[in-house]
Amino acid sequence: KEIDEERAMEEGVDLADIPREDRLGPGGLDPVEVFDSLPASMQEAFESRNTDQLKKALMEMSPEDAERHLKRCVDSGLWNEG
């Protein structure tokens, strides 16, 4: 069962309260674990839903780090490619 991160946030559901196996993203990663591992600048951007701030955070890191973090965000369902 895939959890919609945005819907959960809107409904005030804490993903940490949902069993890990039920919250895994499309790439099999846990969004809670991925979020906790992100740099503070990316966490703040996700919390505020500010895509410009997220882009800025990614531009401030090496291309390799940015790609790794973004791939993990996609694989966990924190970010949808499109």
C-alpha positions as CSV (number, residue, x, y, z in Angstrom):
1,K,0.0,0.0,0.0
2,E,1.6,3.2,-1.1
3,I,1.2,6.3,1.1
4,D,0.6,9.6,-0.6
5,E,3.0,11.9,1.3
6,E,1.2,15.1,0.4
7,R,-2.2,13.7,1.4
8,A,-0.8,12.5,4.7
9,M,0.6,15.9,5.4
10,E,-2.6,17.6,4.6
11,E,-4.6,15.3,6.8
12,G,-2.2,15.7,9.7
13,V,-1.0,12.1,9.6
14,D,2.5,11.5,10.9
15,L,4.2,9.0,8.6
16,A,6.3,7.8,11.5
17,D,3.0,6.3,13.0
18,I,2.4,4.2,9.8
19,P,4.2,0.8,9.8
20,R,7.4,1.0,7.7
21,E,6.4,-1.6,5.2
22,D,3.2,0.4,4.5
23,R,5.0,3.7,3.8
24,L,7.7,2.5,1.4
25,G,7.9,4.6,-1.7
26,P,7.9,3.4,-5.4
27,G,11.7,2.6,-5.2
28,G,11.4,0.7,-1.9
29,L,12.8,3.4,0.3
30,D,11.2,4.7,3.5
31,P,10.3,8.4,3.2
32,V,10.8,9.0,6.9
33,E,14.4,7.6,6.8
34,V,15.2,9.5,3.6
35,F,13.8,12.8,4.9
36,D,15.8,12.4,8.1
37,S,19.0,11.8,6.1
38,L,18.6,14.9,3.9
39,P,20.7,18.1,4.6
40,A,18.8,20.7,6.7
41,S,18.4,23.0,3.6
42,M,16.5,20.3,1.7
43,Q,14.4,19.3,4.8
44,E,13.3,22.9,5.2
45,A,12.4,23.2,1.5
46,F,10.3,20.0,1.7
47,E,8.6,21.2,4.9
48,S,7.7,24.5,3.4
49,R,6.9,23.0,0.0
50,N,9.1,25.6,-1.6
51,T,10.5,24.2,-4.9
52,D,12.7,27.3,-5.4
53,Q,14.3,26.7,-2.1
54,L,14.8,23.0,-3.0
55,K,16.4,23.9,-6.3
56,K,18.7,26.3,-4.4
57,A,19.7,23.7,-1.9
58,L,20.5,21.2,-4.7
59,M,22.6,23.8,-6.6
60,E,24.7,24.4,-3.5
61,M,25.9,20.8,-3.4
62,S,28.1,18.8,-5.7
63,P,26.3,17.3,-8.8
64,E,26.9,13.9,-7.4
65,D,25.4,14.6,-4.0
66,A,22.4,16.4,-5.6
67,E,21.7,13.5,-7.9
68,R,22.0,11.0,-5.0
69,H,19.7,12.9,-2.7
70,L,17.1,13.6,-5.4
71,K,17.1,9.9,-6.5
72,R,16.5,8.8,-2.9
73,C,13.7,11.4,-2.7
74,V,12.1,9.9,-5.8
75,D,12.6,6.3,-4.7
76,S,10.9,7.1,-1.3
77,G,8.0,9.0,-2.8
78,L,9.0,12.4,-1.3
79,W,9.4,13.8,-4.8
80,N,7.5,12.8,-8.0
81,E,9.4,13.2,-11.3
82,G,7.5,14.8,-14.0
